[in-house]
Amino acid sequence: MALPERMIGMSRVVVTGAAGYLGPHVVTALLERGHDVVAAVRSGRGVELDPRATVVEADILAPDFEPEVWGATPHAVVHLAWKDGFRHNSPAHMSQLSAHYDLLMRLAERGVARIVALGTMHEVGYWEGAIEASTPTAPLSQYGIAKEALRRSLALAVPESTSLAWARAYYIYGDDRRSESIFRKLLDAADAGRTEFPFTSGKNLYDFIRVEELGRQLAALTDAEDVKGTLSCCSGNPVSLAQQVEQYIADNHLGLTLQYGAFPDRPYDSPGVWGDATIIREVMERDR
């Protein structure tokens, strides 16, 4: 099958954090779009990646790291690397912030034409309704504070010669054995032979997206160099936590009954928050 004109002569893309939860899915999605992909991983991660990718082990946040280990300067970088993403008040978020900034600025200065950096809904803090690029931010965790600081700093400092997109992610599921989400906890409970699972009220509305779809969205966004600034990579569809978890239990035949109200709802959680999917839907529509 002939490639679409937009995909002819596709370029070299580096994916940082390629061995993380999301990384393998982004690597595969970029390869499916015809890119030459370098998967940047920390030494000893041991995660199985698409064999079509070139795997390079290095500590990209080390002071002496040199991007030359990836070979020729890539056309694009998808920056997923982030320590303790599931631990929202880990000290690593702030202690490594400058290293993330320095790395991405060096890449821009060396001629990387496109940078897609992974953001998070936690940059916003408490909010009710759809999150847009203009939504005010007041993060409530070290994770959100660090990501928001990086987002704002890059927006001010990255040269115009580099197209920068900041892609906010939401409630990701799928490939759950490799996550630390509630879905992993459900699988663990079923593995242990439990039949009941303590739960909150489950009334809160969230934006759920499968990890494979998020990988495809980020890959498409890498090619959409005219799309710059902050946007949401998401489904755009608010679903209650109870509905999503009940469906997950049924789809995976886990045999668990939720004990509603066993845990109180957290006072700082919004009753409903989701992403504005307008821009990412337009990006995905280009492939169709």
C-alpha positions in Angstrom: 0.0 0.0 0.0 1.4 3.4 -1.0 2.1 5.8 1.8 0.1 9.0 2.0 2.0 12.0 0.6 2.3 13.4 4.2 4.2 10.2 5.2 6.7 9.9 2.3 10.3 10.2 3.5 9.4 10.1 7.2 12.0 11.2 9.7 14.0 10.0 12.6 12.3 10.3 16.0 13.7 9.8 19.5 11.3 8.6 22.2 12.7 9.3 25.7 11.3 7.1 28.5 10.6 4.5 25.9 10.6 1.7 28.5 8.0 3.4 30.7 4.3 2.6 30.9 3.4 4.6 27.8 6.7 4.5 25.9 6.3 1.1 24.1 3.0 2.1 22.7 4.3 5.4 21.3 7.3 3.6 19.8 5.1 1.2 18.0 2.7 3.9 16.8 5.6 6.0 15.4 7.0 2.9 13.6 3.6 2.2 12.1 3.7 5.7 10.7 6.9 4.9 8.9 9.4 6.7 11.2 12.9 5.6 12.1 12.6 5.4 15.8 15.3 5.5 18.5 14.0 4.2 21.9 15.9 6.0 24.7 15.9 3.9 27.9 17.7 3.8 31.2 20.2 1.0 31.6 18.7 -2.3 32.8 15.1 -1.5 32.2 14.6 -4.8 30.4 11.2 -3.9 28.9 10.3 -5.6 25.6 10.1 -3.0 22.8 9.1 -3.2 19.2 12.1 -4.9 17.5 12.0 -2.4 14.6 13.2 0.3 17.0 16.8 1.1 17.8 17.3 0.9 21.5 19.9 3.2 23.2 20.6 2.9 26.9 21.7 6.1 28.7 20.8 8.4 31.6 19.4 11.3 29.6 19.1 13.5 32.8 22.7 13.0 33.8 24.8 16.3 33.7 27.3 14.7 31.3 24.7 13.2 28.9 25.4 13.9 25.3 22.6 13.4 22.7 25.2 12.2 20.2 24.7 8.7 21.6 21.5 8.6 19.6 23.4 9.2 16.4 22.5 12.0 14.0 20.3 14.8 15.3 16.7 13.5 15.1 14.0 15.5 13.4 11.7 15.0 16.4 11.8 14.1 20.0 8.8 12.7 22.0 9.7 13.4 25.6 8.0 10.9 27.9 10.8 10.3 30.4 9.7 11.2 34.0 10.6 9.4 37.2 7.9 8.5 39.7 4.9 9.5 37.5 2.6 7.4 39.7 3.9 8.9 43.0 2.6 12.4 42.9 4.5 13.8 45.8 7.9 12.2 45.2 10.9 14.5 45.7 12.1 13.4 42.3 9.7 15.7 40.5 11.3 19.0 41.6 14.8 17.7 42.0 15.0 16.6 38.4 13.0 19.5 36.9 16.1 21.5 35.7 17.5 18.4 34.1 14.4 18.0 31.9 14.6 21.7 31.0 18.3 21.5 30.1 17.9 18.4 28.0 15.0 19.8 25.9 16.6 23.2 25.5 19.9 21.5 24.3 17.9 19.5 21.8 16.1 22.5 20.4 19.4 24.4 20.2 21.0 21.5 18.3 18.3 21.6 15.6 15.5 19.3 16.6 12.6 20.6 14.6 9.7 19.1 16.6 9.4 18.4 20.3 6.3 16.8 21.8 6.5 16.8 25.6 4.1 14.8 27.8 2.1 16.8 30.2 -0.7 15.9 32.7 -4.1 17.1 33.9 -2.5 17.4 37.3 -0.9 20.7 36.1 -4.4 22.2 36.4 -5.2 21.2 40.0 -8.9 21.4 41.1 -11.2 22.1 38.1 -14.7 21.3 37.2 -15.5 20.6 33.5 -13.4 20.5 30.4 -9.7 21.5 30.5 -8.6 23.8 27.7 -5.3 25.3 26.9 -6.4 28.5 28.5 -7.7 26.9 31.7 -6.0 28.5 34.8 -3.6 26.3 36.6 -3.1 25.8 40.3 -1.4 22.3 40.8 -1.9 20.5 44.1 1.0 18.0 43.9 4.7 18.0 43.4 4.1 16.2 40.1 1.7 18.8 38.8 3.9 21.7 40.0 7.0 20.3 38.3 5.2 19.6 35.0 3.6 23.0 35.0 6.9 24.7 35.6 8.5 22.9 32.7 5.5 23.7 30.5 5.7 27.4 31.2 9.5 27.5 31.0 9.7 25.8 27.6 7.0 28.0 26.2 9.1 31.0 27.0 12.5 29.6 26.0 12.3 27.2 23.1 13.4 29.0 19.9 10.9 29.6 17.0 12.9 27.1 14.9 11.5 24.3 17.0 7.9 23.4 16.9 6.8 22.6 20.5 3.6 20.8 21.5 2.7 20.1 25.2 0.3 17.2 25.3 -1.7 16.9 28.5 -2.7 13.3 29.3 -5.6 12.2 31.5 -6.7 8.8 33.1 -4.8 6.2 31.2 -5.6 2.5 31.3 -4.7 -0.7 29.4 -1.4 -2.7 29.7 -2.4 -2.5 33.4 0.1 -5.0 34.7 2.7 -2.3 34.1 0.8 0.5 35.7 0.1 1.4 39.4 -3.4 2.5 38.8 -6.7 1.2 40.2 -6.9 -1.2 37.3 -3.6 -2.9 38.4 -5.0 -3.1 41.9 -8.2 -4.8 40.6 -6.1 -7.4 38.8 -4.0 -8.0 41.9 -7.1 -8.4 44.0 -8.5 -11.0 41.6 -5.2 -12.8 41.5 -5.2 -13.0 45.3 -8.6 -14.7 45.1 -10.6 -11.8 46.6 -14.2 -11.3 45.7 -14.8 -7.8 47.2 -12.9 -4.6 46.5 -13.1 -1.6 48.8 -14.1 1.5 46.8 -15.2 5.2 47.0 -18.6 6.4 45.9 -17.3 6.2 42.3 -19.3 9.2 41.3 -16.4 11.4 40.1 -16.2 11.8 36.3 -12.9 11.3 34.5 -11.5 11.2 31.0 -10.4 7.6 30.4 -8.2 6.7 27.4 -6.5 3.4 26.5 -2.8 3.5 26.5 -2.7 2.3 22.9 -4.9 5.1 21.7 -2.9 7.7 23.6 0.2 6.3 21.9 -1.4 6.8 18.5 -2.5 10.3 19.4 1.1 11.3 20.4 2.5 9.7 17.2 0.0 11.7 15.1 0.8 14.8 17.0 4.5 14.4 16.3 3.8 14.6 12.6 1.4 17.6 13.0 4.2 20.2 13.3 1.7 23.1 12.7 0.0 22.2 16.0 1.9 24.0 18.8 1.4 24.9 22.4 -0.7 23.2 25.0 -3.5 20.7 24.1 -5.2 17.7 25.5 -4.5 14.1 24.4 -7.7 12.4 25.6 -11.1 11.0 24.7 -13.0 14.1 25.6 -15.7 11.9 27.1 -16.4 12.1 30.9 -17.3 8.8 32.4 -17.9 8.0 36.1 -15.2 6.0 37.9 -17.8 3.5 39.0 -19.0 2.9 35.4 -15.4 2.5 34.1 -14.4 0.1 36.9 -17.5 -2.0 36.8 -17.0 -2.3 33.0 -13.4 -3.3 33.5 -14.3 -6.0 36.1 -16.9 -7.4 33.7 -14.6 -7.3 30.6 -11.8 -9.0 32.4 -14.0 -11.5 34.2 -12.5 -10.6 37.6 -15.4 -11.7 39.7 -15.1 -8.7 42.1 -17.9 -6.8 43.8 -17.2 -3.2 44.6 -17.7 -2.1 48.3 -19.0 1.4 47.6 -18.3 3.9 50.4 -15.5 1.9 52.0 -13.2 4.8 51.3 -14.3 8.5 51.5 -14.1 10.6 48.3 -11.1 12.8 48.5 -12.1 16.4 49.1 -9.6 17.8 46.5 -10.9 15.6 43.6 -13.2 17.4 41.2 -16.7 15.9 40.7 -16.0 15.9 37.0 -12.9 16.8 34.9 -12.0 15.9 31.3 -10.0 17.1 28.4 -11.2 19.3 25.5 -10.5 16.9 22.6 -11.2 19.4 19.8 -7.6 19.8 18.6 -6.5 16.2 19.0 -9.6 15.0 17.1 -8.7 17.4 14.3 -5.1 15.9 14.3 -6.4 12.4 14.2 -8.9 13.2 11.5 -6.0 14.1 9.1 -5.1 10.4 8.9 -8.6 9.5 7.8 
